[in-house]
Amino acid sequence: MPKLLDIVMTNRMPSAQHFYVFQQPAVFATDAPVMATCLFSSELGSLFDTGAVLVCQIQAQIYLSMQVGKPGSGGPSFSRRMLSADAGSNPNNAVEVNILPMGLKMPYHDPSVLPGCFRILLPDASTPDIGLPDISPDQALFIGQGQGIDPFGSPILSSFVMAQGMRQIECKPSQRFYVRAGGPRRMPGDVIDFDAEVGAAAECDFSAGARSARVDLEPDGRWTTRME
């Protein structure tokens, strides 16, 4: 079973709230806009009325994910495990995109990639299947960090860029997550405005090695977070 990061949420407000989880976008070495998605969502009743606790389990493994068409469009998606801790000092940190057939080749170690980052290599921009400046967003290729939810859930494209016109993308993934309640109703895979959402969210920073975050929504609307 994969290693998991647990976000345990309680709602101390007097009424049920819509909770959702999203991730700090990865850092991409490009000027292209970086987009983010909702990873998990659920209604959570008041602790005092229901005794309910909500648990979001996130796979600690980092993935490179790729999708044809924006998340939510129903296009095919592909993922590869990257930066695996069991790889020692030579983690898989580079992967090539294959166009025909569409997919991701086996990742490998490239010593020129900065520690903690991974590199995506794309075909020449003149290839008809990729890189056309007037390509429809419904057909475009989106690439970025993937995150698996639940022990055996398929990775969701968590933060990403449109790959059109690029030959190489450098990505520094994040292990920082956020919980928000109320606000717009979100579903897993929905594209969100990270900057607009994060100000009202609780931060769960797993980058220092914590494996669990306990997040309480207090009666006055404040957040209390404990990393364990």
Secondary structure as the mmCIF struct_conf table of DSSP 4:
data_model
#
loop_
_struct_conf.conf_type_id
_struct_conf.id
_struct_conf.beg_label_comp_id
_struct_conf.beg_label_asym_id
_struct_conf.beg_label_seq_id
_struct_conf.end_label_comp_id
_struct_conf.end_label_asym_id
_struct_conf.end_label_seq_id
STRN STRN1 LEU A 4 ASN A 11
BEND BEND1 MET A 13 SER A 15
STRN STRN2 GLN A 17 GLN A 23
HELX_LH_PP_P HELX_LH_PP_P1 GLN A 24 ALA A 26
STRN STRN3 VAL A 27 PHE A 28
BEND BEND2 ALA A 29 ALA A 32
HELX_LH_PP_P HELX_LH_PP_P2 PRO A 33 VAL A 34
STRN STRN4 MET A 35 LEU A 44
HELX_RH_AL_P HELX_RH_AL_P1 LEU A 47 THR A 50
STRN STRN5 LEU A 54 GLN A 59
BEND BEND3 ALA A 60 GLN A 61
STRN STRN6 ILE A 62 VAL A 68
BEND BEND4 GLY A 69 LYS A 70
TURN_TY1_P TURN_TY1_P1 PRO A 71 GLY A 72
BEND BEND5 SER A 73 SER A 73
STRN STRN7 SER A 77 MET A 82
BEND BEND6 LEU A 83 LEU A 83
HELX_RH_3T_P HELX_RH_3T_P1 ALA A 85 ALA A 87
TURN_TY1_P TURN_TY1_P2 GLY A 88 SER A 89
BEND BEND7 ASN A 90 ASN A 90
STRN STRN8 ALA A 94 ASN A 98
TURN_TY1_P TURN_TY1_P3 ILE A 99 MET A 102
STRN STRN9 GLY A 103 LEU A 104
HELX_LH_PP_P HELX_LH_PP_P3 LYS A 105 PRO A 107
STRN STRN10 TYR A 108 TYR A 108
TURN_TY1_P TURN_TY1_P4 PRO A 111 SER A 112
BEND BEND8 VAL A 113 VAL A 113
HELX_LH_PP_P HELX_LH_PP_P4 LEU A 114 LEU A 114
TURN_TY1_P TURN_TY1_P5 PRO A 115 GLY A 116
STRN STRN11 PHE A 118 LEU A 121
TURN_TY1_P TURN_TY1_P6 ALA A 125 SER A 126
BEND BEND9 THR A 127 THR A 127
TURN_TY1_P TURN_TY1_P7 PRO A 128 ASP A 129
BEND BEND10 ILE A 130 ILE A 130
TURN_TY1_P TURN_TY1_P8 PRO A 133 ASP A 134
TURN_TY1_P TURN_TY1_P9 PRO A 137 GLN A 139
STRN STRN12 LEU A 141 GLY A 148
STRN STRN13 ILE A 149 ILE A 149
BEND BEND11 ASP A 150 ASP A 150
TURN_TY1_P TURN_TY1_P10 PRO A 151 PHE A 152
HELX_LH_PP_P HELX_LH_PP_P5 GLY A 153 SER A 154
STRN STRN14 PRO A 155 MET A 162
TURN_TY1_P TURN_TY1_P11 GLN A 164 GLY A 165
BEND BEND12 ARG A 167 ARG A 167
STRN STRN15 GLN A 168 LYS A 172
STRN STRN16 ARG A 176 ALA A 181
BEND BEND13 GLY A 182 PRO A 184
TURN_TY1_P TURN_TY1_P12 PRO A 188 GLY A 189
STRN STRN17 VAL A 191 ILE A 192
HELX_RH_AL_P HELX_RH_AL_P2 PHE A 194 VAL A 198
TURN_TY1_P TURN_TY1_P13 GLY A 199 ALA A 200
BEND BEND14 ALA A 201 ALA A 201
STRN STRN18 ALA A 202 ASP A 205
TURN_TY1_P TURN_TY1_P14 SER A 207 ALA A 208
BEND BEND15 GLY A 209 GLY A 209
STRN STRN19 SER A 212 LEU A 217
TURN_TY1_P TURN_TY1_P15 PRO A 219 ASP A 220
BEND BEND16 GLY A 221 GLY A 221
STRN STRN20 TRP A 223 MET A 227
#
